[in-house]
């Protein structure tokens, strides 16, 4: 990372390997067309598949006057699920606020007030101007708070205190540990619902759709929508790789994302340069999630065993390269 900041240039795959110990293989581009066609057949309304995607995203958007209730209830539900599955004190459920932040691109602002061994004083301010939808609510709460990052860092810091092992307290943003942090936080959301799309859909219907005042009948379409969101994440990975390696221009990259409804038709071409705030973001998030998923499926035969494995790995160092190697 230091060499990059000093101006040294690396090909995208080499950059991701040096930072995260991961190399995402080229994605199967046929999946983009297939998922758009499936959505075209399934989603309500008229027009092209892309137009239906944009309209569905609008219909599952959270109204600003309902955001606090949605975030508060979803945070409580994920806290309770985490308590049921992990060895936690229960003292660290974050406070939730909503407010307008300086930029609509800022999803949230976090404030850490203090920490001791069994208690984390933490507040998260969600941006009223951010385009919240049902899918990114569930992703943000489970991933960024409990049982994702908040739980991970709490368990990790407790281990640091127990063992006097100072390295345990530090996770570099651009590192294999960071990739595990992000990938496992993404995967643990599915574990919360026993990897059942039916359980997840019912949660979204009863908690998020209801609190947001949205049409609960649309919840039945969420499993397909989540599949689209995962594929869209790989679309962003491919765009950042090709722009980084100067294979595509910003216009070519933006046109690709617009064709599949991943970004708005009105988005400026240069928006592809700001898809992520950090280099290799989608390798360290989307591809890392799938590596973690494959590793957990290989090492654990039940969801309960996956939870025990997750808690164990929260308290230790993990090499993503070793995890990939174990899958070969």
N, C-alpha and C positions, 0 to 999 in steps of 0.2 A: 504493500500500500504506500509506503514511503517513497519507493522508486517511482510509482505512478504519480504521486503528488509533485515529485521533482521533474516530471515531464517525460519519463520513459514510456514508450508505447508498447502495448502487448496485443496480440490477437485476442478476440473475446474469449475463446475457450481456454487459452493459456492464462488469461487474467483470472477467470473463474476458478481454474484449477489451483493457481497460486494463492488466491485469497481463501477459497472455501474447501479446497481439496475435492472438488466436484467438477465433472464435465457433463453437461446435459447433451445427450445425443440429439441429432436433428429430428424435429417432430414430424409426424405423419400428417402432411398438409391436407390429405383427403378428409381428415376428421373435421376440419373447419366447414367444408361444404356440406358434409353429412349432418352435422348438428344444426346448421341453419335450416336445412330442408326438414328435419324432424320438427323443429320449432315452427316452421311455416305450416306444417300439417296440424300441430297441436294447439298453437296459441290462437286466442279469439281475434276477431277483427278481419279487416281486408287489407289488401296491398301485398307487397313483397315480404319475404321472410325477414329482411332487414327492418322494414317498416313495422312489422309486428313485434320484433324484438324491442325496438325503441319505445313502442307504445306500452308493452308489458312492463318494461322497466319503469315507465312513468306511473303505471297503475299499482306497482308495489313500492312506491316511494313513500317515505314516512312524512306526514304533515308536521311542520315545525311546532305547532301547538300540542302535538302528541309525543314529541321526541323524548321529553323527560320521563314520561310514564313508560314508554317503550324501553328506554335504556335502564331505568331503575328496575323494572320487573325482570328484564332479561339478565341483568347482573345478578340479581338475587337467585334466579333459577340456576345459573351456572355455578354460583357459589355453593348452593345446596348440593348440586351434582358432584362438585369437587369434594365436598365434605363427606359424601357417601362413599367415595371411591378411594380417598387418599388419607394419609396420616397427617392431618392438619389441625391447628388449634382452633380455627374458626374466627380468629380475632382480626383478620386482615381484609375483610370485605371492603372494597373501596367505596368512598363517597362519590356520588354521581351528580354532576351539574350540567346544564346546557347554557351556552352563551355564544355570542358572535365573536369569532376569532379574526385576526388581521387578514387572512386569506381564505377563500372558499376551498383551497386545496388542502388546508390543514384539517384533518379529520378530528383531532382532539389535542388537548394540552394536558399534560400530566404534572401533578404537583406532589412531591414526596416531602411530607412534613417531618417524619422521624421514624426510626426503626429500633426495636429491641428484639430480643431473641424470639418472642412469641407474639409480637404485635407490630403491624405495619400501618402507619398513618399515611393514607394515600388518597388522593382525590383526582378524578378524571373529569375534565371539562370537554363535553362534546360540542362540536361546532354546529350551530343552527343553520349555517349557510352551506354546509357540506351536503352533497346529494345522497342522503341515506336511503337505502333500499333494504328490504327484508333480508336479503342474502348478506349484505355487508354489515348489517347489525349483528347477526349471529356470528359472522366471521370475526368482527372486531372484538366483541365481548369475550367469546371463548378463547380467541387467540391472544389478544393483548392483555387480558386480565386473568381471571380464573377459569379453567385450570391451566392456562397458557403461561405467558411471561411472568405474571405476578407470582404465581405459584412456583414456577421454576426458580426465579431469583430468591424467593423466600427460603425454599428448601436448600438452595445452593449456599446461601449465606449462613444458614444454620449449620451446615456441614463445615463451612470455613471456621465458625466459632468453635465447633466441637473438636476439630482436628488441628487447629492452629496452622492451617494450610493456606497461606495467603493467595496462592494462585486461584483458589476456588472462588474468590470474591470478584475476579476480573473476567469478563467475557468481552473480548475485542469485537467491535461491530463487523470488521472484515476478517473473519477467521472461521475455521471449521467448527469451533464451538458455537459461533453465531449462527452458522447454517443449521446446526442441530437444534438450537433454540427456536429458530423460525419454523423449520420443518416439523418438529415435534409439536409445537403449539398449533400448527395447522391441522395435524393429524389427530390430536387429542379431542378435537371437536367431534369427530365421528365416533370416537370411543365413548363420549358422553351419551350417545344414543345407541350403544351396542351395535354400531355399524348398520343400523336399521333405518332405511329411508322413510318407512312408515312412522317410526317414533319421531324422527326429526321433523317430518311434515306436520304431525299432530302438535308438536311443540310450537312450531311456527304459527300454526292456525290458532291455537289456544292462547299463546302468550303475545306474539308480535302482531299478527293480523288483528287480533281483538283489541289490543291496547292502542294500535294505530288507527283503528276505525276503518280498516281496509276490507274489501270484498273477500270474505273467508273462502269463497268458492275457488278463488285463484290459487289457494294453497296446494291443491291437487297437482298443479303444474310445477311446483317447486323442485321435485326431484330432477326433472328434465332441465329446469333452469340452472340448478347447481352443476349439472354435468356441463352445460354450456359455459358457466363461469370458470370451471376448471380448464376447459379447452381455451377459453379467452385468455387465461393467464399464460398459457403456452404461446398464444398468439403474440402477447406482449414480449415474451422471452425471445421469440424469433425475430421480432422487429428490433429489439435492442441489440441483438447479436448482429443483424445485418447492417444496421446503421453504424454500429461501433466499427465493424470491419469494412465499412464503406462499400458494401455490396449494393445497398439500396440508398437512394436519396430520401430526405425527409418526406417528400411528396409521395414517393412509392410506398414508403412505410405507412404513412397516414392513409393512403388509398386502400391498402391491404386491411387495416383495422376498420375502416369505414365500411368496406364491402361486407364484413361479417357482423356489423352492428356493435363492435367492441368500443368504438368511440363515436361521438356525435358527427353527423355529416357537416355540421358547422365548425367543427374543431379545426384550428389552424394546423398546417402541416408541421410546424415547429413543436407542436405539443408532444410529438413522439420523443423529443429530447428530454422531456420531463415526466415520462411515465413512472419513473421511480426516483427516489431521492438518493439512492446509492448504487454504485456500480455492481452489476451482477445480481441485482435484487431478485429477479424471477428465478434465477438458478438457486439462490439461497432460500427462497420461499417455496416456489411451486415444485421444482425438481427435487429439492431437499425433502419436501413433504412425501413425495412418492418413494424416495429411497428409504425414509423412515418407515413408511407403510409396509414396504416389502420386507424390511428387516424385522419389524414387529410381527408380521404374519409368519415369518420363518421361525422366530425364536419363541413365540407364545402360541399356545393352542386355544386359549380362551380369551375373552375380553378382560376378565379379572386378572389373568396373567399379564396382559398388556399393560394394565394399570400398575401392577407391581414393577414391571420392567421400566415404565416411564418414570415412576418415582425413584427407582434406583439410579437411572441415568441422569435425573435432575441433580443427583448428589455426586456426580463423578465426571471425569473428562471423557469426551467421546470424539473419536476421529471419524469424520464422514468417509474418508478414504477406506478405513478399515471396515466400516459398515457396508460400503459398496463392494469391497473385496469379498466379504462374507456371503454375498448374494451370488457370487459367480460359481 
